[in-house]
Amino acid sequence: MSTTTLPPTMKTLLQPSRQKTELISTTAPLPVPTHPDDVLVRVHATAPCAGELLWARDFPDTIPADKEPVPCQDMAGTVVSASSSSSSSSSRFAPGDRVYCRIDASRPGAACDYALPRASSLARIPQGLGWVEAAATPLSALTAWQALFVQGTLDVAAVKAGDEVAAVAAREKNGRVRVLVTGAAGGVGSWVVQLAALAGAGAVVAVCGRGKDEGVWALGATEVVDYTQTSIEEWVAADPGAREVDLVVDMVGGRTLAGCWAAVREGGAMVTINTPPQYGKPEGMTKKLSKELFFIVEPLGSNLAEIGELIEAGRVRPTVDSVWEFADFKKAFERLESGHAKGKIVIKVSDEA
């Protein structure tokens, strides 16, 4: 355990009502570890997620009624204390370690001076990555990684170091897969574009709004669809044989999801994080897919560590839309919910960020 002298209270954001998206800035006691894998972390920067202030209302089965309503599950900070027991996974971390993670949505978030993530969700921050960029990484990168390599159909061996023979074979396999990603300029979408391109996908079709094409081209997109000018259905219909894709990763839902059904080929795969695929399937659509799956990201530190290796090697990078002072949290959330962000919104918590 650390011998650092800690303050009795900390600043924090709270959501007073599960039924409303209003947040307040207040003070609260520091969180107290109650589990062997709890790690007390001093937070330097955090990042909110679109729609998170409605999770407790809309998904009561997954958000405990007694959860302390602190928002922002992504964080970057410094370890203050961790279990010293050799049988605890938290013993992998020591006071002073620079760490980042996605805190499970069922637990209090990181819009506060001190947070209490579980060791299983933590990874050390890659060399060269600052607090802001680190806070912008976990949820988006983990979601993209799992959507493509765990739930999706790309072979992860293509991006792993160590076995070059396996990597070459995986890239050859991935080269036969055309990937379409919606919301391609957003926090998750920008990571899907990068990772799919890095893995050698045969095509990376990026669907985004006006003025965002230059950014997604730079991330590795091979084709760009500006949905404000051309719908996905219209784009596919122009040349179905060449434009249909093998894997769709959708994070938008609604009307966009219907377009994704037009784009995916018979026998292809669709992975969504906003709305279950069948909810957007157009009436009369007869396509049968090998996989149609809605999933919620797992906050695995092991996956984040693998992503960190790619960041440290300069092969991928987080995309930050804007950075806000803690006192400007309302403006940060307004920017987030506007739907116009190019990457992640980050809130600075400490003066070090």
C-alpha positions in Angstrom: 0.0 0.0 0.0 1.1 3.6 -0.7 1.9 5.8 2.2 0.8 8.9 0.2 -1.2 11.3 2.4 -4.7 11.6 0.8 -7.2 14.4 1.1 -10.4 13.6 3.0 -12.6 14.6 0.1 -12.4 15.0 -3.7 -14.2 16.9 -6.4 -16.6 14.8 -8.5 -19.5 14.9 -10.9 -22.7 13.3 -10.0 -26.0 12.5 -11.8 -28.7 13.2 -9.2 -31.5 11.5 -11.1 -31.3 8.3 -13.3 -34.3 9.8 -15.2 -32.5 13.0 -16.2 -29.2 13.8 -17.9 -28.4 16.7 -15.6 -25.0 16.6 -13.8 -23.7 18.5 -10.9 -20.2 19.3 -9.6 -19.8 18.5 -5.9 -17.4 16.9 -3.3 -17.5 13.4 -1.9 -15.3 11.1 0.2 -12.6 9.2 -1.5 -13.6 5.7 -2.7 -12.4 2.9 -0.4 -11.1 -0.4 -1.7 -13.4 -3.3 -0.7 -12.1 -6.0 -3.1 -8.7 -7.6 -3.5 -8.5 -6.4 -7.1 -9.5 -2.8 -6.4 -6.9 -0.3 -7.4 -7.0 3.3 -6.1 -6.0 5.6 -8.9 -5.6 9.4 -9.0 -7.4 10.5 -12.1 -5.7 13.0 -14.5 -8.1 12.8 -17.4 -11.4 11.1 -18.3 -13.6 10.8 -21.3 -17.4 10.5 -21.4 -19.4 8.2 -23.8 -22.3 9.3 -25.9 -25.6 8.3 -24.3 -24.1 7.2 -21.0 -26.3 9.5 -18.9 -29.3 7.4 -20.1 -27.9 4.0 -19.4 -29.3 3.7 -15.9 -32.7 4.6 -17.1 -32.8 2.5 -20.2 -30.8 -0.5 -19.0 -31.8 -1.0 -15.4 -30.9 -4.7 -15.5 -27.2 -3.8 -16.2 -26.8 -0.7 -14.1 -27.2 -1.5 -10.3 -29.7 0.7 -8.5 -27.2 1.4 -5.8 -24.4 2.5 -8.2 -22.8 5.8 -7.1 -23.8 7.9 -10.2 -20.4 9.2 -11.2 -20.1 9.4 -15.0 -17.2 8.9 -17.5 -16.0 5.3 -17.4 -12.7 6.0 -19.3 -9.7 7.2 -17.4 -6.0 7.8 -17.3 -4.2 8.3 -14.0 -1.6 7.3 -11.5 -1.8 4.3 -9.2 -2.1 5.4 -5.5 -2.4 2.0 -3.9 -3.0 -1.6 -4.9 -3.2 -5.0 -3.0 0.2 -6.3 -2.1 -1.1 -9.9 -2.0 0.7 -12.2 -4.5 -2.6 -13.9 -5.1 -4.3 -10.7 -6.3 -4.1 -9.5 -9.9 -3.9 -5.9 -8.5 -0.4 -6.8 -7.3 0.8 -6.3 -10.9 0.5 -2.6 -10.3 2.5 -0.4 -8.0 2.1 3.1 -6.7 3.2 5.6 -9.3 2.4 3.4 -12.3 0.8 5.4 -15.2 -2.4 3.4 -16.1 -5.5 3.7 -18.2 -8.7 1.7 -18.5 -12.4 1.4 -19.1 -14.2 1.0 -15.8 -17.1 -1.4 -16.0 -20.4 0.5 -16.5 -21.9 -1.1 -13.4 -19.3 0.7 -11.2 -18.7 4.4 -10.5 -16.9 6.3 -13.2 -13.9 8.5 -13.3 -15.2 12.1 -13.4 -13.6 12.6 -10.0 -10.1 13.1 -8.4 -9.8 9.4 -7.4 -11.4 6.3 -9.0 -11.4 2.6 -8.1 -11.1 0.4 -11.2 -10.4 -3.3 -11.0 -7.0 -4.5 -11.9 -8.4 -6.7 -14.6 -9.4 -3.6 -16.5 -6.1 -1.8 -16.2 -3.1 -1.6 -18.4 0.0 0.6 -18.3 0.0 3.6 -20.5 2.3 3.2 -23.6 5.4 5.3 -23.7 4.9 8.6 -25.4 1.2 8.8 -24.7 0.0 11.8 -22.6 -2.9 11.8 -20.1 -5.4 13.3 -22.6 -4.6 10.8 -25.4 -4.6 7.9 -22.9 -8.0 8.9 -21.5 -9.3 9.0 -25.1 -8.2 5.5 -25.8 -9.9 2.7 -23.7 -13.5 2.4 -24.7 -13.1 3.3 -28.3 -10.1 1.1 -28.9 -11.4 -1.8 -27.0 -14.8 -1.7 -28.8 -13.1 -1.6 -32.2 -10.7 -4.4 -31.2 -13.4 -6.7 -30.0 -15.8 -5.8 -32.9 -13.2 -6.7 -35.5 -11.1 -9.5 -33.9 -13.3 -11.1 -31.2 -16.9 -10.7 -32.5 -16.0 -9.9 -36.1 -14.2 -12.0 -38.8 -10.8 -10.4 -39.1 -7.8 -12.5 -37.9 -6.0 -10.7 -35.0 -2.7 -12.5 -35.8 -2.2 -9.9 -38.5 -1.5 -7.2 -36.0 0.4 -9.1 -33.4 4.2 -9.1 -33.2 6.3 -12.2 -32.8 5.1 -14.8 -35.3 5.7 -13.3 -38.8 4.6 -16.4 -40.6 1.2 -16.3 -38.8 0.9 -12.6 -39.4 1.5 -13.0 -43.2 -1.1 -15.8 -43.4 -3.6 -13.7 -41.4 -3.1 -10.6 -43.6 -3.7 -12.8 -46.7 -6.9 -14.1 -45.1 -8.0 -10.6 -44.1 -7.3 -9.3 -47.5 -10.3 -11.2 -48.7 -12.6 -9.3 -46.3 -14.2 -6.0 -47.2 -15.2 -4.0 -44.1 -17.7 -1.2 -43.8 -17.8 1.0 -40.7 -20.4 3.6 -39.9 -19.6 6.7 -37.7 -16.1 6.3 -39.1 -14.9 9.7 -37.9 -16.1 9.2 -34.3 -14.4 7.8 -31.3 -15.0 4.1 -32.0 -15.2 4.4 -35.8 -11.8 6.0 -36.1 -10.3 3.0 -34.3 -12.2 0.5 -36.5 -10.8 2.2 -39.6 -7.2 2.1 -38.2 -7.3 -1.5 -37.0 -9.0 -2.9 -40.0 -6.5 -1.2 -42.3 -3.6 -2.3 -40.1 -4.9 -5.9 -40.2 -4.9 -5.9 -44.0 -8.6 -5.8 -44.8 -9.2 -6.0 -48.5 -11.2 -2.7 -48.2 -12.1 -0.3 -45.4 -15.3 1.5 -46.4 -15.7 4.5 -44.1 -19.2 6.1 -43.8 -19.0 9.6 -42.3 -20.4 13.1 -42.6 -19.4 16.1 -44.7 -16.0 17.5 -44.0 -14.7 14.4 -42.3 -13.4 12.5 -45.3 -9.9 13.8 -45.1 -9.5 12.5 -41.6 -10.7 9.0 -42.3 -8.6 8.7 -45.4 -5.6 9.5 -43.2 -6.6 6.7 -40.8 -6.5 4.1 -43.6 -9.9 4.1 -45.3 -9.8 2.8 -48.9 -13.3 4.1 -49.8 -15.4 6.9 -48.2 -19.1 7.4 -48.3 -20.4 10.8 -47.3 -23.9 9.9 -46.0 -25.0 13.6 -46.3 -24.6 13.3 -50.1 -25.2 9.6 -50.8 -27.1 7.0 -48.7 -25.4 3.7 -48.2 -28.2 2.1 -50.2 -27.5 4.4 -53.2 -23.8 3.9 -52.9 -24.1 0.1 -53.0 -26.8 0.1 -55.7 -24.3 1.8 -58.1 -22.2 -1.3 -58.3 -23.4 -4.1 -56.0 -20.9 -6.7 -57.2 -18.0 -4.6 -56.3 -19.3 -2.7 -53.3 -21.0 -5.2 -51.1 -19.0 -6.0 -48.0 -18.2 -9.0 -45.9 -18.2 -7.4 -42.5 -20.2 -4.4 -41.2 -19.4 -2.7 -38.0 -22.2 -0.3 -37.1 -22.3 2.1 -34.2 -25.1 4.5 -35.4 -28.3 2.4 -35.6 -31.5 3.8 -36.9 -31.8 4.6 -40.6 -28.1 3.9 -41.0 -28.5 0.3 -39.9 -31.1 -0.3 -42.6 -28.4 0.9 -45.1 -25.9 -1.6 -43.6 -28.3 -4.4 -44.5 -28.1 -3.2 -48.1 -24.3 -3.2 -48.0 -23.6 -6.6 -46.4 -23.4 -9.5 -48.7 -25.3 -12.7 -48.4 -23.5 -14.8 -45.8 -21.6 -11.9 -44.5 -21.4 -10.7 -40.9 -22.8 -7.7 -39.0 -21.6 -6.5 -35.6 -23.4 -3.5 -33.9 -22.9 -1.6 -30.7 -25.9 0.7 -30.9 -28.9 -1.4 -31.9 -29.3 -5.2 -32.5 -29.0 -5.9 -36.2 -32.5 -7.4 -36.6 -34.1 -4.2 -35.4 -32.8 -2.4 -38.5 -33.5 -5.1 -41.0 -35.8 -3.7 -43.8 -39.1 -5.3 -44.3 -38.9 -7.9 -47.1 -35.1 -8.2 -46.7 -34.3 -11.9 -47.3 -30.5 -11.9 -46.7 -29.1 -14.5 -44.3 -25.9 -13.7 -42.5 -23.3 -15.9 -41.0 -23.4 -13.6 -37.9 -25.6 -10.8 -36.8 -24.6 -9.6 -33.4 -25.1 -6.7 -30.9 -22.4 -6.7 -28.2 -21.3 -4.6 -25.3 -17.6 -4.1 -24.8 -15.7 -6.0 -22.1 -13.3 -3.8 -20.2 -10.3 -6.1 -20.5 -6.9 -4.8 -19.5 -5.3 -7.6 -21.5 -6.8 -6.3 -24.8 -5.8 -2.8 -23.8 -2.2 -3.9 -23.3 -2.2 -5.4 -26.8 -3.5 -2.1 -28.2 -0.9 -0.3 -26.2 1.9 -2.2 -28.0 0.5 -1.0 -31.3 0.3 2.6 -30.0 3.9 2.5 -28.7 5.1 1.2 -32.0 3.4 4.1 -33.8 1.1 1.9 -35.8 -2.2 3.3 -34.4 -3.2 6.4 -32.5 -6.2 7.9 -30.6 -8.2 10.7 -32.1 -9.1 13.6 -29.8 -11.9 16.0 -30.8 -11.5 18.5 -28.0 -10.2 18.9 -24.4 -12.2 20.6 -21.6 -11.5 21.8 -18.2 -13.3 20.0 -15.3 -15.4 23.2 -14.7 -16.6 23.1 -18.3 -18.1 19.6 -18.0 -21.5 20.8 -19.3 -19.9 22.1 -22.5 -18.0 18.9 -22.9 -21.2 16.8 -22.7 -23.0 19.2 -25.1 -20.2 18.8 -27.6 -20.4 15.0 -27.2 -24.2 14.8 -27.7 -24.1 17.1 -30.7 -23.0 14.2 -32.8 -20.4 16.3 -34.6 -17.2 15.2 -32.7 -14.2 14.0 -34.7 -12.8 11.6 -32.2 -13.1 11.6 -28.4 -14.1 14.4 -26.0 -11.7 14.5 -23.0 -12.2 16.2 -19.6 -9.1 17.2 -17.7 -9.4 16.3 -14.0 -6.0 17.2 -12.6 -3.6 20.1 -13.3 -1.1 17.6 -14.7 -3.3 16.7 -17.7 
